[in-house]
Amino acid sequence: QVQLVESGGGLVQPGGSLSLSCAASESIGSFNAMGWYRQAPGKQRELVARITTGGSTNYADSLKGRFTISSDNAKNMMYLQVTTLKPEDTAVYYCSATLFIGGELYRYWGQGTQVTVSS
């Protein structure tokens, strides 16, 4: 069972920066891809950014420029750097990983970390 644990959330002032981390219980090189999602109150969970095993990245169009996803295979970690935070970035941020097992794609989720942007 893959376990993902997020950390780094908290209260940040508008315009500030934040770094989120996701620790995986096994080698992230075995994953098809990893990603960050977020869910604001009353809204659906949405993709923030995604990174494949080969290092290819893609971002939600509306978030390009302020969010940077990265990973460290040696440490089994994934990161999300966020700059120029806005109140609308307030959400629970989730780490996700997809893994092929027996020809089927499985998705795993972390428990989430709260990010609140407020003065």
LUMPAGU-468300 format. One record per atom (N, C-alpha, C): residue number from 1; residue in one letter; chain; atom name; z, y, x. Coordinates in Angstrom, 2 decimals. Last residue first. Layout:
BEGIN
    n  res  chain  atom       c3       c2       c1
  NUM    A      A    CA        Z        Y        X
...
***
This chain:
BEGIN
    n  res  chain  atom       c3       c2       c1
  119    S      A     N     5.28    37.86    -4.63
  119    S      A    CA     6.04    38.86    -3.90
  119    S      A     C     7.44    38.99    -4.48
  118    S      A     N     3.86    34.59    -4.27
  118    S      A    CA     4.48    35.63    -5.07
  118    S      A     C     5.22    36.61    -4.19
  117    V      A     N     2.78    31.49    -4.48
  117    V      A    CA     2.39    32.75    -3.86
  117    V      A     C     2.87    33.88    -4.75
  116    T      A     N     3.86    28.32    -3.78
  116    T      A    CA     4.02    29.45    -4.70
  116    T      A     C     3.72    30.73    -3.95
  115    V      A     N     3.23    24.98    -3.67
  115    V      A    CA     2.93    26.24    -3.00
  115    V      A     C     3.01    27.35    -4.04
  114    Q      A     N     4.70    21.82    -3.47
  114    Q      A    CA     4.53    23.05    -4.24
  114    Q      A     C     4.25    24.24    -3.33
  113    T      A     N     3.07    18.81    -2.87
  113    T      A    CA     3.96    19.82    -2.33
  113    T      A     C     3.65    21.15    -3.02
  112    G      A     N     2.76    15.29    -3.65
  112    G      A    CA     2.47    16.70    -3.84
  112    G      A     C     3.51    17.61    -3.21
  111    Q      A     N     2.80    12.65    -3.16
  111    Q      A    CA     3.64    13.12    -4.26
  111    Q      A     C     3.44    14.59    -4.55
  110    G      A     N    -0.58    11.43    -2.60
  110    G      A    CA     0.77    11.75    -2.20
  110    G      A     C     1.53    12.29    -3.39
  109    W      A     N    -2.72     8.77    -3.68
  109    W      A    CA    -2.22    10.14    -3.78
  109    W      A     C    -0.85    10.26    -3.16
  108    Y      A     N    -5.76     6.92    -3.26
  108    Y      A    CA    -4.30     7.03    -3.14
  108    Y      A     C    -3.92     8.50    -3.14
  107    R      A     N    -8.35     4.99    -4.59
  107    R      A    CA    -7.85     6.33    -4.24
  107    R      A     C    -6.34     6.32    -4.26
  106    Y      A     N   -10.75     2.56    -3.63
  106    Y      A    CA    -9.44     2.88    -4.17
  106    Y      A     C    -9.03     4.28    -3.71
  105    L      A     N   -13.70     0.92    -4.23
  105    L      A    CA   -13.12     2.14    -3.69
  105    L      A     C   -11.80     2.43    -4.40
  104    E      A     N   -14.59    -2.42    -3.29
  104    E      A    CA   -14.20    -1.44    -4.30
  104    E      A     C   -13.51    -0.26    -3.64
  103    G      A     N   -14.98    -4.19    -1.26
  103    G      A    CA   -16.15    -3.60    -1.88
  103    G      A     C   -15.85    -2.61    -2.98
  102    G      A     N   -12.42    -4.80    -0.35
  102    G      A    CA   -13.18    -5.82    -1.06
  102    G      A     C   -14.38    -5.25    -1.81
  101    I      A     N   -11.75    -1.49    -0.36
  101    I      A    CA   -11.09    -2.79    -0.23
  101    I      A     C   -11.88    -3.80    -1.04
  100    F      A     N   -12.08     1.66     0.99
  100    F      A    CA   -12.82     0.52     0.46
  100    F      A     C   -12.02    -0.75     0.73
   99    L      A     N   -10.25     4.50     0.10
   99    L      A    CA   -10.34     3.33     0.98
   99    L      A     C   -11.12     2.23     0.29
   98    T      A     N    -9.24     7.87     0.19
   98    T      A    CA   -10.00     6.81    -0.44
   98    T      A     C   -10.29     5.72     0.59
   97    A      A     N    -6.46    10.01    -0.32
   97    A      A    CA    -7.26     9.20     0.59
   97    A      A     C    -8.00     8.15    -0.21
   96    S      A     N    -4.93    13.22    -0.67
   96    S      A    CA    -5.59    12.05    -1.24
   96    S      A     C    -6.37    11.32    -0.16
   95    C      A     N    -2.31    15.46    -1.35
   95    C      A    CA    -3.11    14.77    -0.34
   95    C      A     C    -3.69    13.52    -0.99
   94    Y      A     N    -1.95    18.30    -3.41
   94    Y      A    CA    -1.86    16.86    -3.22
   94    Y      A     C    -2.80    16.40    -2.10
   93    Y      A     N    -0.04    21.04    -4.37
   93    Y      A    CA    -1.13    20.57    -3.52
   93    Y      A     C    -0.91    19.10    -3.18
   92    V      A     N     0.56    22.85    -7.18
   92    V      A    CA     1.01    21.70    -6.42
   92    V      A     C    -0.20    21.17    -5.66
   91    A      A     N     0.11    26.43    -6.87
   91    A      A    CA    -0.20    25.12    -7.43
   91    A      A     C     0.58    24.06    -6.66
   90    T      A     N    -1.28    29.53    -6.30
   90    T      A    CA    -0.05    28.84    -6.68
   90    T      A     C    -0.39    27.54    -7.41
   89    D      A     N    -3.49    30.98    -6.01
   89    D      A    CA    -3.42    29.76    -5.19
   89    D      A     C    -2.15    28.97    -5.49
   88    E      A     N    -3.14    33.29    -7.41
   88    E      A    CA    -3.85    32.19    -8.08
   88    E      A     C    -3.95    30.92    -7.25
   87    P      A     N    -2.00    34.99    -5.50
   87    P      A    CA    -1.15    34.39    -6.54
   87    P      A     C    -1.83    33.22    -7.25
   86    K      A     N    -3.41    34.08    -2.30
   86    K      A    CA    -3.42    34.87    -3.53
   86    K      A     C    -2.51    34.22    -4.56
   85    L      A     N    -3.49    34.24     1.26
   85    L      A    CA    -3.08    33.59     0.02
   85    L      A     C    -3.04    34.58    -1.13
   84    T      A     N    -4.84    34.37     3.80
   84    T      A    CA    -5.01    35.37     2.74
   84    T      A     C    -4.68    34.78     1.37
   83    T      A     N    -5.33    30.86     4.55
   83    T      A    CA    -5.09    32.26     4.90
   83    T      A     C    -5.31    33.15     3.69
   82    V      A     N    -4.36    27.62     5.28
   82    V      A    CA    -4.76    28.54     4.23
   82    V      A     C    -4.40    29.96     4.67
   81    Q      A     N    -5.09    24.45     6.47
   81    Q      A    CA    -4.70    25.80     6.83
   81    Q      A     C    -5.23    26.74     5.76
   80    L      A     N    -4.14    21.25     6.21
   80    L      A    CA    -4.86    22.29     5.46
   80    L      A     C    -4.27    23.63     5.86
   79    Y      A     N    -4.50    18.02     7.77
   79    Y      A    CA    -3.92    19.35     7.65
   79    Y      A     C    -4.78    20.23     6.76
   78    M      A     N    -3.39    14.71     8.39
   78    M      A    CA    -4.42    15.61     7.88
   78    M      A     C    -3.74    16.94     7.62
   77    M      A     N    -2.70    12.08    10.72
   77    M      A    CA    -2.32    13.28     9.99
   77    M      A     C    -3.56    14.02     9.51
   76    N      A     N    -2.51    10.12    12.74
   76    N      A    CA    -2.63     9.75    11.32
   76    N      A     C    -2.21    10.89    10.41
   75    K      A     N    -2.66    10.82    15.34
   75    K      A    CA    -1.36    11.01    14.70
   75    K      A     C    -1.35    10.56    13.24
   74    A      A     N    -5.30    10.30    15.91
   74    A      A    CA    -4.27     9.71    16.78
   74    A      A     C    -2.89     9.79    16.14
   73    N      A     N    -6.72    11.84    14.08
   73    N      A    CA    -6.70    10.39    13.94
   73    N      A     C    -5.59     9.74    14.76
   72    D      A     N    -6.15    14.55    12.45
   72    D      A    CA    -5.83    14.07    13.80
   72    D      A     C    -5.68    12.56    13.70
   71    S      A     N    -8.12    16.96    10.66
   71    S      A    CA    -7.35    15.72    10.76
   71    S      A     C    -7.15    15.36    12.22
   70    S      A     N    -8.52    19.74     8.39
   70    S      A    CA    -8.70    19.07     9.67
   70    S      A     C    -7.87    17.80     9.67
   69    I      A     N    -9.73    22.49     6.50
   69    I      A    CA    -9.19    21.13     6.54
   69    I      A     C    -9.47    20.53     7.90
   68    T      A     N    -9.08    25.70     5.55
   68    T      A    CA    -9.64    24.90     6.62
   68    T      A     C    -8.95    23.55     6.66
   67    F      A     N    -9.77    28.43     3.42
   67    F      A    CA    -9.16    27.12     3.59
   67    F      A     C    -9.86    26.36     4.70
   66    R      A     N   -11.27    30.67     3.23
   66    R      A    CA    -9.82    30.84     3.37
   66    R      A     C    -9.09    29.53     3.65
   65    G      A     N   -13.91    29.77     3.18
   65    G      A    CA   -13.57    30.92     3.99
   65    G      A     C   -12.09    31.10     4.20
   64    K      A     N   -14.16    28.62    -0.14
   64    K      A    CA   -14.70    28.65     1.21
   64    K      A     C   -14.28    29.94     1.92
   63    L      A     N   -13.43    28.48    -2.73
   63    L      A    CA   -12.35    28.55    -1.75
   63    L      A     C   -12.85    28.63    -0.32
   62    S      A     N   -15.53    28.08    -4.44
   62    S      A    CA   -14.72    29.29    -4.65
   62    S      A     C   -13.66    29.49    -3.59
   61    D      A     N   -16.51    25.58    -3.64
   61    D      A    CA   -17.28    26.80    -3.40
   61    D      A     C   -16.42    28.05    -3.47
   60    A      A     N   -14.42    23.39    -1.90
   60    A      A    CA   -14.76    23.96    -3.19
   60    A      A     C   -15.42    25.31    -2.95
   59    Y      A     N   -15.93    21.94     1.02
   59    Y      A    CA   -14.92    22.75     0.35
   59    Y      A     C   -15.40    23.14    -1.05
   58    N      A     N   -16.21    19.35     3.44
   58    N      A    CA   -16.77    20.17     2.39
   58    N      A     C   -15.63    20.79     1.59
   57    T      A     N   -16.92    17.90     6.66
   57    T      A    CA   -16.03    18.57     5.71
   57    T      A     C   -16.83    19.24     4.60
   56    S      A     N   -16.97    15.11     8.82
   56    S      A    CA   -17.69    16.03     7.96
   56    S      A     C   -16.75    16.61     6.92
   55    G      A     N   -15.64    13.17    10.26
   55    G      A    CA   -15.31    14.56    10.52
   55    G      A     C   -16.09    15.57     9.70
   54    G      A     N   -15.89    10.53     9.69
   54    G      A    CA   -16.73    11.06    10.76
   54    G      A     C   -16.50    12.52    11.05
   53    T      A     N   -14.28    10.27     7.50
   53    T      A    CA   -13.85     9.64     8.75
   53    T      A     C   -14.64    10.18     9.93
   52    T      A     N   -14.38    13.53     5.88
   52    T      A    CA   -14.71    12.12     6.02
   52    T      A     C   -14.20    11.58     7.35
   51    I      A     N   -12.52    15.70     3.87
   51    I      A    CA   -12.98    15.40     5.22
   51    I      A     C   -13.24    13.91     5.33
   50    R      A     N   -12.35    18.38     1.54
   50    R      A    CA   -12.48    16.95     1.81
   50    R      A     C   -13.00    16.78     3.22
   49    A      A     N   -10.57    20.64    -0.60
   49    A      A    CA   -11.38    20.34     0.59
   49    A      A     C   -11.32    18.85     0.85
   48    V      A     N    -9.88    20.82    -3.35
   48    V      A    CA    -9.82    21.98    -2.47
   48    V      A     C   -10.75    21.77    -1.29
   47    L      A     N   -10.49    19.72    -6.62
   47    L      A    CA   -10.70    19.51    -5.20
   47    L      A     C   -10.61    20.84    -4.46
   46    E      A     N    -7.92    19.95    -9.12
   46    E      A    CA    -9.23    20.29    -8.58
   46    E      A     C    -9.29    20.02    -7.08
   45    R      A     N    -6.40    19.07   -12.17
   45    R      A    CA    -6.41    18.93   -10.72
   45    R      A     C    -7.82    19.18   -10.21
   44    Q      A     N    -6.41    21.54   -14.77
   44    Q      A    CA    -6.72    20.22   -14.23
   44    Q      A     C    -6.64    20.23   -12.71
   43    K      A     N    -3.54    23.54   -15.80
   43    K      A    CA    -4.94    23.35   -15.38
   43    K      A     C    -5.14    21.94   -14.85
   42    G      A     N    -0.89    24.03   -16.27
   42    G      A    CA    -1.81    24.12   -17.39
   42    G      A     C    -3.27    23.90   -17.05
   41    P      A     N    -0.32    25.09   -12.98
   41    P      A    CA     0.25    24.84   -14.31
   41    P      A     C    -0.78    25.03   -15.41
   40    A      A     N    -2.73    23.61   -10.73
   40    A      A    CA    -1.93    24.74   -11.20
   40    A      A     C    -1.40    24.43   -12.58
   39    Q      A     N    -3.25    21.40    -8.27
   39    Q      A    CA    -3.13    21.48    -9.72
   39    Q      A     C    -2.19    22.61   -10.08
   38    R      A     N    -5.51    20.37    -5.68
   38    R      A    CA    -4.40    21.17    -6.19
   38    R      A     C    -4.43    21.20    -7.71
   37    Y      A     N    -6.25    18.29    -2.86
   37    Y      A    CA    -6.48    18.72    -4.23
   37    Y      A     C    -5.31    19.61    -4.63
   36    W      A     N    -7.73    17.30     0.11
   36    W      A    CA    -6.66    18.07    -0.51
   36    W      A     C    -7.13    18.49    -1.90
   35    G      A     N    -8.65    14.05     1.44
   35    G      A    CA    -8.88    15.36     0.85
   35    G      A     C    -7.62    16.01     0.36
   34    M      A     N   -10.56    11.64     3.29
   34    M      A    CA    -9.29    12.21     2.83
   34    M      A     C    -9.57    13.59     2.26
   33    A      A     N   -12.50     8.59     3.27
   33    A      A    CA   -12.35    10.05     3.34
   33    A      A     C   -10.94    10.42     2.93
   32    N      A     N   -12.17     5.95     3.94
   32    N      A    CA   -13.51     6.47     3.71
   32    N      A     C   -13.49     7.98     3.85
   31    F      A     N    -9.85     4.97     6.48
   31    F      A    CA   -10.17     5.57     5.19
   31    F      A     C   -11.64     5.96     5.13
   30    S      A     N    -9.32     4.19     8.99
   30    S      A    CA    -9.72     3.14     8.08
   30    S      A     C   -10.13     3.69     6.71
   29    G      A     N    -8.38     6.38    10.29
   29    G      A    CA    -9.72     5.95    10.63
   29    G      A     C   -10.23     4.86     9.72
   28    I      A     N    -5.78     6.60     9.67
   28    I      A    CA    -6.70     7.31     8.79
   28    I      A     C    -8.15     7.00     9.13
   27    S      A     N    -3.63     3.90     9.74
   27    S      A    CA    -4.67     4.59    10.47
   27    S      A     C    -5.65     5.27     9.52
   26    E      A     N    -0.89     4.56     7.47
   26    E      A    CA    -1.73     3.71     8.29
   26    E      A     C    -2.85     4.52     8.91
   25    S      A     N     0.48     6.46     6.13
   25    S      A    CA     1.26     5.31     6.60
   25    S      A     C     0.42     4.35     7.43
   24    A      A     N    -0.06     9.92     6.90
   24    A      A    CA    -0.50     8.66     6.31
   24    A      A     C     0.25     7.50     6.94
   23    A      A     N     0.95    13.14     6.09
   23    A      A    CA     1.16    12.01     6.98
   23    A      A     C     0.78    10.72     6.26
   22    C      A     N    -0.27    16.29     5.90
   22    C      A    CA    -0.24    15.03     5.17
   22    C      A     C    -0.13    13.91     6.19
   21    S      A     N     0.63    19.75     5.71
   21    S      A    CA     0.39    18.53     6.47
   21    S      A     C     0.46    17.33     5.55
   20    L      A     N    -0.35    23.18     5.52
   20    L      A    CA     0.13    21.95     4.88
   20    L      A     C    -0.23    20.76     5.75
   19    S      A     N     0.40    26.42     6.26
   19    S      A    CA    -0.20    25.20     6.80
   19    S      A     C     0.45    24.01     6.12
   18    L      A     N    -0.44    29.75     5.32
   18    L      A    CA     0.36    28.55     5.15
   18    L      A     C    -0.38    27.39     5.78
   17    S      A     N    -0.12    33.35     5.10
   17    S      A    CA    -0.79    32.12     5.49
   17    S      A     C     0.16    30.94     5.37
   16    G      A     N    -0.35    36.23     2.84
   16    G      A    CA     0.20    35.40     3.91
   16    G      A     C    -0.61    34.15     4.17
   15    G      A     N    -1.28    37.45     0.63
   15    G      A    CA    -1.83    37.87     1.91
   15    G      A     C    -1.36    37.03     3.08
   14    P      A     N     1.80    37.23    -1.09
   14    P      A    CA     0.34    37.43    -1.13
   14    P      A     C    -0.15    37.99     0.19
   13    Q      A     N     4.27    35.13     0.48
   13    Q      A    CA     3.86    36.40    -0.09
   13    Q      A     C     2.33    36.49    -0.13
   12    V      A     N     5.34    31.90    -0.48
   12    V      A    CA     4.62    32.75     0.47
   12    V      A     C     4.23    34.04    -0.24
   11    L      A     N     7.36    29.10    -0.62
   11    L      A    CA     7.10    30.42    -1.21
   11    L      A     C     6.48    31.32    -0.15
   10    G      A     N     5.85    25.87     0.04
   10    G      A    CA     6.95    26.81    -0.07
   10    G      A     C     6.52    28.10    -0.74
    9    G      A     N     4.79    23.03     2.06
    9    G      A    CA     4.71    23.96     0.94
    9    G      A     C     5.91    24.90     0.93
    8    G      A     N     5.10    21.13     4.03
    8    G      A    CA     4.65    22.46     4.41
    8    G      A     C     4.54    23.46     3.28
    7    S      A     N     3.77    17.83     3.33
    7    S      A    CA     4.84    18.75     3.71
    7    S      A     C     4.24    20.12     4.00
    6    E      A     N     3.08    14.63     1.85
    6    E      A    CA     2.74    16.02     2.14
    6    E      A     C     3.99    16.80     2.57
    5    V      A     N     2.33    11.40     2.56
    5    V      A    CA     3.45    12.31     2.38
    5    V      A     C     3.05    13.71     2.82
    4    L      A     N     1.12     8.36     1.40
    4    L      A    CA     0.75     9.69     1.89
    4    L      A     C     1.91    10.64     1.58
    3    Q      A     N     0.61     4.94     1.89
    3    Q      A    CA     1.53     6.01     1.51
    3    Q      A     C     1.10     7.30     2.18
    2    V      A     N    -1.02     2.07     0.73
    2    V      A    CA    -1.11     3.29     1.51
    2    V      A     C    -0.11     4.31     0.98
    1    Q      A     N     0.00    -1.18     0.84
    1    Q      A    CA     0.00     0.00     0.00
    1    Q      A     C     0.00     1.24     0.89
***
